[in-house]
């Protein structure tokens, strides 16, 4: 489901405006200046975590270093629909996608502190798949089935974003302690629990324009059981006990105490419709009660189980469990359902507050 947002394309015509871009962006193309903000993430003390984070930073660093001045002049400023002030989240986007706030993880800027926190959180978001989708090709790798193409499977109109990308996931899950994932319970209704696999790294490589479907076996996990299943099923969530602890990736910090408000800004990461990992940004809470929030997140069926973060704290405030219809018929093809104004209730997010007592005995946060 996509929601209407206002995107302002920044086109620089005057020398003074160009100077501002050079001051804020081009001068930061110096490698030291781009890497320096990474020191702000003092939590990166574990060597494997640091190695994973540095690897994920490489793509954005290269993108930033090789952007031309003209590309920098065409950076987009994305407006928050519920605020009069401009959003400070700046990314290079295709202006033809003005109603779509989804981004590839590798499109984030390497020298922006906020982007670094989002990149760090993305390390702990998993794709949910089954054994038959993983081909054993050698001692170290699986090949994730990439034969199903988004546009072909759904009969999409050719202008639909990500039309030619592969589908490799049934849903989304995220790490809340070293050996426990949280996901939507209905993600586990396609097969028996022992047939599920949870993978890291299915996302786009912006440098090659390809997709990481060659998955390290060390980044593939299986379930050995469910935790507090009976209590959580009514909420459509599941806690998955993994076969081993996840090394080098942080347990996401759950916010089970902060009071939320309508118009609070949020973002999510997951696998919409089974696509490679995407960030959906520039969303807010539309309605709110003690258990659920309804948001303007651009999410789809495969986002079920996605962590939803508060934009100001980067903590998980909820998990996506349900949404509006994703697609509508457009004659000879299918297109995304675009919600204009307040005609749609919003994407349904189960709040961590509602699970507080059930999660109290689980260690969570930075491990």
Secondary structure as a PSIPRED ss2 file (coil, helix, strand):
# PSIPRED VFORMAT (PSIPRED V4.0)

   1 X C   1.000  0.000  0.000
   2 X E   0.000  0.000  1.000
   3 X E   0.000  0.000  1.000
   4 X C   1.000  0.000  0.000
   5 X C   1.000  0.000  0.000
   6 X E   0.000  0.000  1.000
   7 X E   0.000  0.000  1.000
   8 X E   0.000  0.000  1.000
   9 X E   0.000  0.000  1.000
  10 X C   1.000  0.000  0.000
  11 X C   1.000  0.000  0.000
  12 X C   1.000  0.000  0.000
  13 X C   1.000  0.000  0.000
  14 X C   1.000  0.000  0.000
  15 X H   0.000  1.000  0.000
  16 X H   0.000  1.000  0.000
  17 X H   0.000  1.000  0.000
  18 X H   0.000  1.000  0.000
  19 X H   0.000  1.000  0.000
  20 X H   0.000  1.000  0.000
  21 X H   0.000  1.000  0.000
  22 X H   0.000  1.000  0.000
  23 X H   0.000  1.000  0.000
  24 X H   0.000  1.000  0.000
  25 X C   1.000  0.000  0.000
  26 X H   0.000  1.000  0.000
  27 X H   0.000  1.000  0.000
  28 X H   0.000  1.000  0.000
  29 X H   0.000  1.000  0.000
  30 X C   1.000  0.000  0.000
  31 X H   0.000  1.000  0.000
  32 X H   0.000  1.000  0.000
  33 X H   0.000  1.000  0.000
  34 X H   0.000  1.000  0.000
  35 X H   0.000  1.000  0.000
  36 X H   0.000  1.000  0.000
  37 X H   0.000  1.000  0.000
  38 X H   0.000  1.000  0.000
  39 X H   0.000  1.000  0.000
  40 X H   0.000  1.000  0.000
  41 X C   1.000  0.000  0.000
  42 X C   1.000  0.000  0.000
  43 X C   1.000  0.000  0.000
  44 X C   1.000  0.000  0.000
  45 X C   1.000  0.000  0.000
  46 X C   1.000  0.000  0.000
  47 X H   0.000  1.000  0.000
  48 X H   0.000  1.000  0.000
  49 X H   0.000  1.000  0.000
  50 X H   0.000  1.000  0.000
  51 X H   0.000  1.000  0.000
  52 X H   0.000  1.000  0.000
  53 X H   0.000  1.000  0.000
  54 X H   0.000  1.000  0.000
  55 X H   0.000  1.000  0.000
  56 X H   0.000  1.000  0.000
  57 X H   0.000  1.000  0.000
  58 X H   0.000  1.000  0.000
  59 X H   0.000  1.000  0.000
  60 X H   0.000  1.000  0.000
  61 X H   0.000  1.000  0.000
  62 X H   0.000  1.000  0.000
  63 X H   0.000  1.000  0.000
  64 X H   0.000  1.000  0.000
  65 X H   0.000  1.000  0.000
  66 X H   0.000  1.000  0.000
  67 X C   1.000  0.000  0.000
  68 X C   1.000  0.000  0.000
  69 X H   0.000  1.000  0.000
  70 X H   0.000  1.000  0.000
  71 X H   0.000  1.000  0.000
  72 X H   0.000  1.000  0.000
  73 X H   0.000  1.000  0.000
  74 X C   1.000  0.000  0.000
  75 X C   1.000  0.000  0.000
  76 X E   0.000  0.000  1.000
  77 X E   0.000  0.000  1.000
  78 X E   0.000  0.000  1.000
  79 X E   0.000  0.000  1.000
  80 X C   1.000  0.000  0.000
  81 X C   1.000  0.000  0.000
  82 X C   1.000  0.000  0.000
  83 X C   1.000  0.000  0.000
  84 X C   1.000  0.000  0.000
  85 X C   1.000  0.000  0.000
  86 X E   0.000  0.000  1.000
  87 X E   0.000  0.000  1.000
  88 X E   0.000  0.000  1.000
  89 X E   0.000  0.000  1.000
  90 X E   0.000  0.000  1.000
  91 X E   0.000  0.000  1.000
  92 X C   1.000  0.000  0.000
  93 X C   1.000  0.000  0.000
  94 X C   1.000  0.000  0.000
  95 X H   0.000  1.000  0.000
  96 X H   0.000  1.000  0.000
  97 X H   0.000  1.000  0.000
  98 X C   1.000  0.000  0.000
  99 X C   1.000  0.000  0.000
 100 X C   1.000  0.000  0.000
 101 X C   1.000  0.000  0.000
 102 X E   0.000  0.000  1.000
 103 X E   0.000  0.000  1.000
 104 X E   0.000  0.000  1.000
 105 X H   0.000  1.000  0.000
 106 X H   0.000  1.000  0.000
 107 X H   0.000  1.000  0.000
 108 X C   1.000  0.000  0.000
 109 X C   1.000  0.000  0.000
 110 X C   1.000  0.000  0.000
 111 X C   1.000  0.000  0.000
 112 X C   1.000  0.000  0.000
 113 X H   0.000  1.000  0.000
 114 X H   0.000  1.000  0.000
 115 X H   0.000  1.000  0.000
 116 X H   0.000  1.000  0.000
 117 X H   0.000  1.000  0.000
 118 X H   0.000  1.000  0.000
 119 X H   0.000  1.000  0.000
 120 X H   0.000  1.000  0.000
 121 X H   0.000  1.000  0.000
 122 X H   0.000  1.000  0.000
 123 X C   1.000  0.000  0.000
 124 X C   1.000  0.000  0.000
 125 X E   0.000  0.000  1.000
 126 X E   0.000  0.000  1.000
 127 X E   0.000  0.000  1.000
 128 X E   0.000  0.000  1.000
 129 X E   0.000  0.000  1.000
 130 X E   0.000  0.000  1.000
 131 X H   0.000  1.000  0.000
 132 X H   0.000  1.000  0.000
 133 X H   0.000  1.000  0.000
 134 X E   0.000  0.000  1.000
 135 X E   0.000  0.000  1.000
 136 X E   0.000  0.000  1.000
 137 X C   1.000  0.000  0.000
 138 X C   1.000  0.000  0.000
 139 X C   1.000  0.000  0.000
 140 X C   1.000  0.000  0.000
 141 X E   0.000  0.000  1.000
 142 X E   0.000  0.000  1.000
 143 X E   0.000  0.000  1.000
 144 X E   0.000  0.000  1.000
 145 X C   1.000  0.000  0.000
 146 X C   1.000  0.000  0.000
 147 X C   1.000  0.000  0.000
 148 X C   1.000  0.000  0.000
 149 X E   0.000  0.000  1.000
 150 X H   0.000  1.000  0.000
 151 X H   0.000  1.000  0.000
 152 X H   0.000  1.000  0.000
 153 X H   0.000  1.000  0.000
 154 X H   0.000  1.000  0.000
 155 X C   1.000  0.000  0.000
 156 X E   0.000  0.000  1.000
 157 X C   1.000  0.000  0.000
 158 X C   1.000  0.000  0.000
 159 X C   1.000  0.000  0.000
 160 X C   1.000  0.000  0.000
 161 X C   1.000  0.000  0.000
 162 X C   1.000  0.000  0.000
 163 X C   1.000  0.000  0.000
 164 X C   1.000  0.000  0.000
 165 X C   1.000  0.000  0.000
 166 X E   0.000  0.000  1.000
 167 X C   1.000  0.000  0.000
 168 X C   1.000  0.000  0.000
 169 X C   1.000  0.000  0.000
 170 X C   1.000  0.000  0.000
 171 X E   0.000  0.000  1.000
 172 X E   0.000  0.000  1.000
 173 X E   0.000  0.000  1.000
 174 X E   0.000  0.000  1.000
 175 X E   0.000  0.000  1.000
 176 X E   0.000  0.000  1.000
 177 X E   0.000  0.000  1.000
 178 X C   1.000  0.000  0.000
 179 X C   1.000  0.000  0.000
 180 X E   0.000  0.000  1.000
 181 X E   0.000  0.000  1.000
 182 X E   0.000  0.000  1.000
 183 X E   0.000  0.000  1.000
 184 X E   0.000  0.000  1.000
 185 X H   0.000  1.000  0.000
 186 X H   0.000  1.000  0.000
 187 X H   0.000  1.000  0.000
 188 X H   0.000  1.000  0.000
 189 X C   1.000  0.000  0.000
 190 X C   1.000  0.000  0.000
 191 X C   1.000  0.000  0.000
 192 X C   1.000  0.000  0.000
 193 X H   0.000  1.000  0.000
 194 X H   0.000  1.000  0.000
 195 X H   0.000  1.000  0.000
 196 X E   0.000  0.000  1.000
 197 X E   0.000  0.000  1.000
 198 X E   0.000  0.000  1.000
 199 X E   0.000  0.000  1.000
 200 X C   1.000  0.000  0.000
 201 X C   1.000  0.000  0.000
 202 X C   1.000  0.000  0.000
 203 X C   1.000  0.000  0.000
 204 X E   0.000  0.000  1.000
 205 X E   0.000  0.000  1.000
 206 X C   1.000  0.000  0.000
 207 X C   1.000  0.000  0.000
 208 X C   1.000  0.000  0.000
 209 X C   1.000  0.000  0.000
 210 X E   0.000  0.000  1.000
 211 X E   0.000  0.000  1.000
 212 X C   1.000  0.000  0.000
 213 X C   1.000  0.000  0.000
 214 X E   0.000  0.000  1.000
 215 X E   0.000  0.000  1.000
 216 X E   0.000  0.000  1.000
 217 X H   0.000  1.000  0.000
 218 X H   0.000  1.000  0.000
 219 X H   0.000  1.000  0.000
 220 X E   0.000  0.000  1.000
 221 X E   0.000  0.000  1.000
 222 X E   0.000  0.000  1.000
 223 X E   0.000  0.000  1.000
 224 X E   0.000  0.000  1.000
 225 X E   0.000  0.000  1.000
 226 X E   0.000  0.000  1.000
 227 X E   0.000  0.000  1.000
 228 X C   1.000  0.000  0.000
 229 X H   0.000  1.000  0.000
 230 X H   0.000  1.000  0.000
 231 X H   0.000  1.000  0.000
 232 X H   0.000  1.000  0.000
 233 X H   0.000  1.000  0.000
 234 X H   0.000  1.000  0.000
 235 X H   0.000  1.000  0.000
 236 X C   1.000  0.000  0.000
 237 X E   0.000  0.000  1.000
 238 X E   0.000  0.000  1.000
 239 X E   0.000  0.000  1.000
 240 X E   0.000  0.000  1.000
 241 X E   0.000  0.000  1.000
 242 X E   0.000  0.000  1.000
 243 X C   1.000  0.000  0.000
 244 X C   1.000  0.000  0.000
 245 X C   1.000  0.000  0.000
 246 X C   1.000  0.000  0.000
 247 X C   1.000  0.000  0.000
 248 X C   1.000  0.000  0.000
 249 X C   1.000  0.000  0.000
 250 X C   1.000  0.000  0.000
 251 X C   1.000  0.000  0.000
 252 X C   1.000  0.000  0.000
 253 X C   1.000  0.000  0.000
 254 X E   0.000  0.000  1.000
 255 X C   1.000  0.000  0.000
 256 X C   1.000  0.000  0.000
 257 X C   1.000  0.000  0.000
 258 X C   1.000  0.000  0.000
 259 X C   1.000  0.000  0.000
 260 X C   1.000  0.000  0.000
 261 X C   1.000  0.000  0.000
 262 X C   1.000  0.000  0.000
 263 X C   1.000  0.000  0.000
 264 X C   1.000  0.000  0.000
 265 X E   0.000  0.000  1.000
 266 X E   0.000  0.000  1.000
 267 X E   0.000  0.000  1.000
 268 X E   0.000  0.000  1.000
 269 X E   0.000  0.000  1.000
 270 X E   0.000  0.000  1.000
 271 X C   1.000  0.000  0.000
 272 X H   0.000  1.000  0.000
 273 X H   0.000  1.000  0.000
 274 X H   0.000  1.000  0.000
 275 X C   1.000  0.000  0.000
 276 X C   1.000  0.000  0.000
 277 X C   1.000  0.000  0.000
 278 X E   0.000  0.000  1.000
 279 X E   0.000  0.000  1.000
 280 X E   0.000  0.000  1.000
 281 X E   0.000  0.000  1.000
 282 X E   0.000  0.000  1.000
 283 X E   0.000  0.000  1.000
 284 X E   0.000  0.000  1.000
 285 X E   0.000  0.000  1.000
 286 X E   0.000  0.000  1.000
 287 X E   0.000  0.000  1.000
 288 X E   0.000  0.000  1.000
 289 X C   1.000  0.000  0.000
 290 X C   1.000  0.000  0.000
 291 X C   1.000  0.000  0.000
 292 X E   0.000  0.000  1.000
 293 X E   0.000  0.000  1.000
 294 X E   0.000  0.000  1.000
 295 X E   0.000  0.000  1.000
 296 X C   1.000  0.000  0.000
 297 X C   1.000  0.000  0.000
 298 X C   1.000  0.000  0.000
 299 X C   1.000  0.000  0.000
 300 X C   1.000  0.000  0.000
 301 X H   0.000  1.000  0.000
 302 X H   0.000  1.000  0.000
 303 X H   0.000  1.000  0.000
 304 X C   1.000  0.000  0.000
 305 X C   1.000  0.000  0.000
 306 X C   1.000  0.000  0.000
 307 X E   0.000  0.000  1.000
 308 X E   0.000  0.000  1.000
 309 X E   0.000  0.000  1.000
 310 X E   0.000  0.000  1.000
 311 X C   1.000  0.000  0.000
 312 X C   1.000  0.000  0.000
 313 X C   1.000  0.000  0.000
 314 X C   1.000  0.000  0.000
 315 X C   1.000  0.000  0.000
 316 X E   0.000  0.000  1.000
 317 X E   0.000  0.000  1.000
 318 X E   0.000  0.000  1.000
 319 X E   0.000  0.000  1.000
 320 X E   0.000  0.000  1.000
 321 X E   0.000  0.000  1.000
 322 X E   0.000  0.000  1.000
 323 X C   1.000  0.000  0.000
 324 X C   1.000  0.000  0.000
 325 X C   1.000  0.000  0.000
 326 X C   1.000  0.000  0.000
 327 X E   0.000  0.000  1.000
 328 X E   0.000  0.000  1.000
 329 X E   0.000  0.000  1.000
 330 X C   1.000  0.000  0.000
 331 X C   1.000  0.000  0.000
 332 X C   1.000  0.000  0.000
 333 X C   1.000  0.000  0.000
 334 X E   0.000  0.000  1.000
 335 X E   0.000  0.000  1.000
 336 X E   0.000  0.000  1.000
 337 X C   1.000  0.000  0.000
 338 X E   0.000  0.000  1.000
 339 X E   0.000  0.000  1.000
 340 X C   1.000  0.000  0.000
 341 X C   1.000  0.000  0.000
 342 X C   1.000  0.000  0.000
 343 X C   1.000  0.000  0.000
 344 X C   1.000  0.000  0.000
 345 X C   1.000  0.000  0.000
 346 X C   1.000  0.000  0.000
 347 X E   0.000  0.000  1.000
 348 X E   0.000  0.000  1.000
 349 X E   0.000  0.000  1.000
 350 X E   0.000  0.000  1.000
 351 X E   0.000  0.000  1.000
 352 X H   0.000  1.000  0.000
 353 X H   0.000  1.000  0.000
 354 X H   0.000  1.000  0.000
 355 X H   0.000  1.000  0.000
 356 X H   0.000  1.000  0.000
 357 X H   0.000  1.000  0.000
 358 X H   0.000  1.000  0.000
 359 X H   0.000  1.000  0.000
 360 X C   1.000  0.000  0.000
 361 X C   1.000  0.000  0.000
 362 X C   1.000  0.000  0.000
 363 X C   1.000  0.000  0.000
 364 X C   1.000  0.000  0.000
 365 X C   1.000  0.000  0.000
 366 X C   1.000  0.000  0.000
 367 X C   1.000  0.000  0.000
